[in-house]
């Protein structure tokens, strides 16, 4: 699904200002806000302001918007984690996606090990 706002989407409600979030950065087309259950010292979600279900859908429909999301993730990491970060997109419920509005997890601020689930 692609639209500006999906009525039942938590992240669309955050973009619209209907649900509070700890916003750390914005661009013309993307928003970055702190995760409510951080997994690292820096754990910020970066999402497009338009509704797209997952990263593959976004890449197919609007690769420039995906590039803007990644650029905002890099900006946040540069400001808060010396530019060293992991950017994770979960696509689908079996991959851990629980909000079906594409978003990348910017993880950093500490030495990151690899521990697959």
C-alpha positions in Angstrom: 0.0 0.0 0.0 1.2 3.5 -0.9 -0.5 6.6 0.3 0.3 9.8 2.2 -1.5 8.6 5.4 -3.0 5.2 6.4 -5.7 5.8 9.0 -4.8 2.8 11.2 -1.0 3.2 11.0 0.9 4.2 14.1 3.8 5.8 12.2 1.4 7.8 10.0 -0.2 9.1 13.3 3.3 10.1 14.5 4.0 11.9 11.3 0.6 13.7 11.6 1.3 14.7 15.2 -1.6 12.6 16.5 0.7 10.3 18.6 3.7 11.7 20.5 7.2 10.6 19.7 10.7 11.8 20.7 11.6 13.2 17.3 15.4 13.7 16.8 15.5 14.8 13.2 13.3 15.4 10.1 13.8 16.1 6.5 11.3 17.2 3.9 10.2 13.6 3.3 11.4 11.6 6.4 11.2 11.6 10.2 13.6 10.1 12.8 12.4 9.3 16.3 13.6 7.3 19.3 12.5 3.7 19.6 10.4 3.1 22.7 12.3 -0.1 23.5 15.9 0.7 22.6 18.3 -2.1 22.0 21.5 0.1 22.0 22.5 3.5 23.3 21.4 4.9 20.0 18.2 3.3 18.7 16.3 5.6 16.4 13.6 4.7 13.8 13.8 6.5 10.5 10.6 6.4 8.3 9.3 8.1 5.3 6.5 10.6 6.0 4.4 8.8 3.2 3.0 5.4 4.0 4.7 2.4 2.3 4.5 -1.1 3.8 8.1 -2.3 3.6 11.5 -1.4 2.2 11.1 -3.5 -0.9 7.8 -1.7 -1.8 9.4 1.7 -1.1 12.4 0.9 -3.3 10.2 -0.2 -6.2 7.9 2.8 -6.0 10.2 5.7 -4.9 13.9 4.9 -4.7 14.7 8.6 -4.1 12.5 8.5 -1.0 14.4 5.5 0.2 17.7 7.4 -0.4 16.3 10.3 1.7 15.5 7.8 4.6 19.0 6.5 4.4 20.5 10.0 4.3 18.5 11.0 7.4 19.7 7.8 9.2 23.3 8.8 8.3 22.7 12.3 9.6 21.3 11.0 12.9 24.2 8.6 13.3 26.7 11.3 12.5 25.2 13.6 15.2 24.7 10.9 17.8 27.1 7.9 17.2 30.2 9.3 15.4 28.8 8.1 12.1 29.2 4.5 13.0 25.9 2.6 12.9 23.9 -0.3 11.8 20.7 0.3 9.7 18.2 -2.5 9.8 15.0 -2.9 7.9 12.7 -5.7 8.9 10.3 -6.8 6.1 7.4 -9.0 7.1 6.2 -10.4 10.4 8.6 -13.4 10.4 11.5 -11.0 10.0 10.4 -9.0 13.0 8.4 -6.2 11.4 5.6 -5.2 13.8 4.6 -1.8 12.3 3.8 -2.1 8.6 5.1 1.3 7.7 8.6 1.0 6.3 11.2 2.1 8.8 14.9 1.6 9.4 16.4 1.0 12.8 19.5 3.1 13.3 21.5 1.2 15.9 24.8 2.6 17.3 26.6 4.3 20.2 28.4 1.2 21.3 30.5 -1.6 19.9 28.0 -3.8 18.1 28.5 -7.6 18.0 26.7 -10.0 15.7 24.2 -12.3 17.4 21.7 -13.8 14.9 18.3 -14.8 16.3 
